[in-house]
């Protein structure tokens, strides 16, 4: 194969390789870049939702009425910093063994939607 390297093999490039990903992305057209961003964004959303649903490595628990919700401090800090600092930020030094933080003025269904 012409232009595919020695012996006709196609070089394998890891996405995290320095300089490779950004140069390759620059060569793509605007439509392809938008498509790639949408695919990556959707995959990230699905991965975060799976972590929440499967309660994988949760480190905080919220109590809304009689319903408990396990969550991830890092995700809350990244996505809703005001909520994080209002509820967790001031008490995080005191939280051990998944102690529960009571959340008022929310229905359980509303809080579930908020976390998603």
N, C-alpha and C positions, 0 to 999 in steps of 0.2 A: 504494500500500500504506500503510495507516494505521500510523503509529508507526515507519516505516522511514527517516525522514529526508526531505530535499527530493527531489522528483522520483521517489519510490518506490524509490530505490537503497538498498542495504544498505551501511552503513559498513564499511570494511575496517579491522581492528585487528591490528597486529602483536603477536605474543606477548610481545615484550620491551618493549612500550609501558608507560611508568611509570603505575602505579596501575590500569591496565586489567585486566591478567591477574589480579591478586589480587582485585579487586572482582568480576570475572566468576566466578572460582572460588568465592568466598564465596556467590554466589547459587545455585550448583549444590547438589544434594542430596548427602548422604553417600555414596550408592551411586555417583553420577556422579564424585565426587572420587576415590573408591577406584579406579574404572575408569580414570580419567585417569592417576593415579599408576602403576597397573600397566602401562598402555600406554607411558608415558614410561620407566619402569624397564626394561621389556623392550627398548625401542628402544636405550637407552643400553648395555645389556648386549650387544646385537647389534653395535652400533657399535664397542665396545671389543674384542670378539672379532674383528671384521673387521680392525681395526688390528693386532692380534697376528698373525693368520693371514697377512695380506698383508705383514707386516713394514714397514708404512708409518711412516716417520720414527722408527725405533728408534734408541736411543742407548746401549744396553748389550747385551752378549752374555754368556750363561752357557754354560759347558762342563760337561755332565754325561756322564761317560764320553767316548765319541767323538761325542756328539750336541751340536750347538750350538743355542742358543735365543736369538733376538733379542727384546728387550723394551723397555719404556718406563719410564725412571726415575720419571717423574711418577706414572704409574699405580701402580707398586709402592709409592711413598711414600704415596699416598692410600689404597691398599687394604691393604697389609701393612707398616706403618711399622717394626715390629720387624725383619722380614726385611731391609728396605731398609737400616736403620742397621747391622745386623749384617754385611751383605755389601758394600754399596755405600758407605754413609755415611762410612766411614773411609778409603776408597780413591778416592773420586770425583775428587779433585784430580789423581790420578795416571793416570786413564783417558783415553786419547786414541785416536782412530781405531778405535773399537769393540774395544778390547782385551777379551779374554775373562776372565771370573772363573770359576774352577773351583768347582763345587758338589759336595760329598761327601755321602754318606749318602742319596742319592736315586737311584732308577732314572729313566731318561729318561721313561718313561711317567708316572711319578708327578710329575715336575717339570712336564711338559706340562699335566697336570691342575691342578696348583698355579697355573700362570700363567693358566689359563683361569678 
